[in-house]
């Protein structure tokens, strides 16, 4: 009892900050960029031979809007690779014309989660043809932030359970996960590290697969079933523009697995764009002290 005394006030519930300031969550870019800082160019995959579709454009625009919200001073351009990189070459020339001749022009961040030979080849060819001072970053993954985003997508689809505070798994309606990516065999190998990170979060077996290469989604399902995992789920380790979304759904249905949504414009995707830009930004002469 607490006779004669008022009840002590309840402590406020502590919620996780969406933008922690330390460790891997620290701000990836300085608060102030110099006026001649290199432009950030988002290279959007697009389907070979086809213009970027409305859904692809929306994803890229949403990612860009998140980046701009936290970094309003950044010169951010969105360029489609649907034409093989010709528009990218023109954009480099335009950017270089607006900056000092001896200074950096741009940092190109391919909007892909891992190795994607066609996309990366188009970007490198455009850089070579432009002769501008441009750096091309690594793909956005692998990174713990993207593994966390995959966990969120699974939870949103009811394919994994997570507590509200830390998003750690409590229990799961499935017993095996397939991380499906696009970009062929190389992309599947590149997704292995992310599969390990996701498995550590979920305490479930997680294996990578390629939507357009080997091991295929069916191969991955067979591997999981061979170790006793029969309730399967698939989570697309893609942002969206680099994959055929109908093919993702069909692949999941063909193995009787539930399917989560692609990463899309998840905040972690936008943050990784900034992380990649910040790392490349610091490699230009005279800018290395600004990316710390």
N, C-alpha and C positions, 0 to 999 in steps of 0.2 A: 504494500500500500504506500501511498504518497500523501498521507493525511496532512492537511495544512499547507501543502505546497502545490504549485501548478505543475502540470505535466511538462517535462522538458520539450522544447520544440523539436520536431522531426528534422533530421538532417536531409538536405536536398539529395535527390537521386543524381548520381554522377553519370553523365552520359559521355560517350567517347567523342572527342573533338574531331570534326571532319578533316581538319588540317593541322595535325600535331606539328610541333616545331623542332623535334629532335629525331636522331636516328635516321632510318630510311625514309621517314615521313617529313623531314625538314624541307623547307622551301627550296625547290630545285633551281630557281632563278633569282637573281638579285632584285630587290624592290625597284631599283632604278637602272634602266638600260641606257647606254649612251645613244645619242641620236643617230649615229652611224653604225649601230649594231647590225649584224647580219639579219636578214629577213628569215623568218621561219616558214619554210615551204612544206605543206602537207602534200605528199605525193599519194593520190588516191588510186588504187589499183584499176578499177573499171574492168569490164569484160573485154577480152581481146577482140578488136574489130567492131565493138559496139560502143555507143556513147554511154556515159555514166547514167544509170537509171535514176528516177526520182528518189527511190529509197536509199541508194548509195549516196546521192548528193545530200540528203537529209542527215545521214549519219556523220558525214564529214563536216557539215555545217554545225551540227550539235557539238561535236568534239571541239571545233574551232571556237564556238561561243563560250565553252567552259574555260578553254585556255585564255581567251581574251578577258574573261571576267576577272581572273586572278592576275592577269598581266596585260592591262589595257595599253601599255606603252609599246607592246610588241608589234612588229610589222609582219602580219601573218597572211600568207597566200595559200589558196587551195587550188591544186592543179590535177586534172585527170590524166591518167596514163593510158586511157582507152585508145589513143592514137599512136601508142608506142613510144611516146616521150617527146613528140614534136612541140606540143604546147609547153612542156617543161623547159625546153631549150629557149623558146621565145621569152618565157617568164624570167629566166636567168639573165637574158640580155636586158630586159626592162629593169630589173632590180639593179644590175651592175651600173646602168646608166644613171641611176639616182644616188650613187655612192662614190666616194673618192676612188680614183683608179687604182691606188695602191692598197686599198682596204678590202676586207672580206665582204662578199656579196650576200651569201645565203647559207643556211643550214637546211638540208633536205631531210625530213623525217618520213620514211615510207610508212604508210598507214597499214602495217601488217604486224602480226604478233611474233613471227619467226621467219626463218629462211623461206624466201619465195623467189626462185630463180628468175621468172619472167619479169616480175616487178623490179627486182634489184638490177637486173640487166638493163632495163629501160631507163632507170634513173642514172646509172653509171654512163650509159651512152649519151644521155642528154648533157651530163656534166662535161664529158669529153668534147662534145660538139660546141658547147657554149664558150669554152675557154675562160669562164668566169671563176673567181675565187669562191668555190663552193665546197662544202663538206657534206658527205652523206653519212648519216648515223646508222647505227645498228638497228635491227628491228626492235619493236617495243618490248618483246620478251626474250628470254624468260625473266620473270621477276616475281617476288612474293605478292606484290600488289595485284598482278593479273591472276595469280592463283586465288587470291581472296575474292576477286571479281567473279571468277568462275564459280566459286562456292556460293556467292550471292545469287547468281543466275540459277543455279540448281535449287537453292532454297525457294526462290520466287516461283519456280515451277512445281514445288512440292516434292522434289526429288532428293532433297537433303534437308535436315533440320538444323537450325542454328539458334543459339541464344541471342538476345537482342543486344547484348553489350559487346561481346568480342567476336561474334560470328563463329565460335567454335562448335563443332558438331556435337549434338546431344544424342540423337539416334537417327537412323536413316531408314526410309522405306525401301531402299535398294541395297544391294550388297556388292555391286561392281560398277565402275564408272569408265566410260570411254571419252577421252579428250580428242575430239576430231578437228583436224586442222586442214588447211588448203595450201597447196604449193608442192605437192608430190612427195616423193620419198624423203627428200631432204627436210621438208617441213615436219614430217612425222618424227624424224630423228631429233629435230630441234625442239619438239614438244615434250620430249622425254623428261627434261628437267622440271617443266611445269607440272607434268603428271605426278612426279615425286613430291613436289610441294603441295599439290592438292591432296594426295594420299595422306600426307602427314596431318593435314587439317581435318580430314574426314575419318581417318583411321579405317580406310577401306582400300581395296585394291583398285588402282587407277592405271589404265594403259593408254598410250597414244595411238592414233590411227590417222590415215590420210583419206580425205574425201576423194582425192584424185591420184592416189598412188598406193604404195605398200609400206607397212601393212594396212590392209583395207579395214573398214569398219567391221565387216564380217569376220576377218581374221582376228581382230581384237576381241570380238564377242566370243569366238571359239576359245581363245586363250583364257578369258575370264571364266567361261563355263567349265573348262578343264580343271580349274582350281576350286570349283564348287560355287561360283557366283552365278546365280541364275536370274536374279531380279536386277536387270541392267538399266542404266541411264546413260544418255549421251549428252555431253555439253560441248557446243561448238567453240573451239579455240580460235575464233575468227572475229573480226570487227564487223564485217558485213560485206563491204564492196568487193572483197577478194574471193567470195564464194557464191555459189548458186544456192540460195536459201531453200528452194524447192528440193534440191538434191540432198540437203541436210535432212529435211523431213522424211524423204523417201528412204534414206539410209537408216535412220532410226526405226522406221516402221518395218523395214526388211528384217531386222533382228529382234523385233518385239520389245524395243527399249523406249522408255520415256525420253523426251528431248527438251532440253532447256533452250532459252533464247541465246543468240550470239552475244558477244560482249557489247557490241554497239557503242553508244556514246557513254559508257559507264565512266564515272569520274576517274577511276584508276587508269583508264585509257588516256584521258586528257593529261593526267599527271605524268604518265610515262612519256608522252610527247614532250613535256617540259623537261623531264629528266634527260632525255636524249639530246634535246636542243642545248640544255645547259652544259652537258659534258663536251659537246662539239664546240660550243661557243668559247669555252676556255682554251681550246687548242689553237685559236687564232692568235697571232702575235699582238701583244698589247691588250688582250682581253682576258688573259689567264687569271688575273687576280680578281675578276669580277664574278666568277662562277662559284666561289667558295661560300 
